């Protein structure tokens, strides 16, 4: 079997590793310069900041087995046991940033980065499908797994003549504007290092030094979806968010500030199954719109997608 996967986020990489462990010929393509998707980490000087997913929890046995391996090998560690008093449930982070989890998953997997998928169409000869790249080249496959956000996966399937028949193709996504700041001193965040539902603008604030991933003071701010939608095209969004961040920064001064925009940050509705496939099982959709919009859900969705082809 030859499989092509679109998307080198956690779903795509988990699916690829599971297939490869069963001797399937699998290739992952991703438009980004590196793997990870929303497992995204950025360096600013000697600071390291997560600007996509900030942490993850574990609730299911399938994910727990994976996380146990990561802990043993030092890929992840516990950040804290909850915010604002906590629920005593561990919050995990990548030990070198959340992107380091994706890099670990990509080890030994054939991944083509900076490769923009253009369309999926019927293949020729013995190939059931072809994934056409924007440079005109194509990747032949017996099956295709799409792990990009639903609107992007839909666009790739326009030429594939796929009958969706009640599948979750109307899923809409929230936007998130992210502010990344490096500071000249300690911030005013609580000891846990994170704040959920901080105020009317910020839905999450994370202290990357408290996480144990940054050598110098650095804070990530996620604006609420409603605020992000309303201010998406503002020319002065950096200034607005920097001003709104001041109460959380305290007496420290901002050394550098950057904005990252996530247009498809989180699905508003979740499909009840961990993935979706065509009747013949040769086109599979997976990702955070299935099984829950969290790291765990994306992992379990990728695993389920692989087993559509293996079982």
Order of alpha helices (4+ residues) and beta strands (2+ residues): beta-alpha-beta-beta-beta-alpha-beta-beta-alpha-beta-beta-beta-beta-beta-alpha-beta-beta-beta-alpha-beta-alpha-alpha-beta-beta-beta-alpha
